[in-house]
Amino acid sequence: MRQILRDIQNDYSPFLDYFFGVILQAYRNLNDRLNLVQDKPLSATDLILTTLTQELKPLSRSELTALIPQYSDITIKRALSELKKSQRIKLIGKGRSSKYILKNLKI
């Protein structure tokens, strides 16, 4: 039994890779948000396009509102409507399950 326990060695490198990856991603997100605050104010449409580019997945209006707290829900709704009319974003789904994605991205 003791021989078996001696032969088993734990490899912590996958956990450490994952853990440091999560920390690195958190610092990158923080840096991006701080740069948005420090730089000149961007319009709601620019922030929506930037957020959709960074996320690379469809986002709902409520998710966009949470990710872009400096603009109200109504402003984001208005900007989404403008982007949809100019065909820069695409609406996926209807009603509560509707999500937005950049026009040139395929899911």
PEWODA-V884486 format. One line per field, one symbol per residue. phi: phi as a letter, one per 30 degrees, with the letter a starting at -180 (. if undefined). burial: 1 if it has 24 or more other C-alpha atoms within 12 Angstrom, else 0. Layout:
phi: ???
burial: ???
This chain:
phi: .dddddddbdccddddeddddddddddddddddddddddddcdddddddddddddhbdbddddddddbddcdddddddddddddddhcbbccibidcdbcbdddccc
burial: 00000000000000000000000000000000000000000001101110110000011110111011001000010011001000011110000000111100000
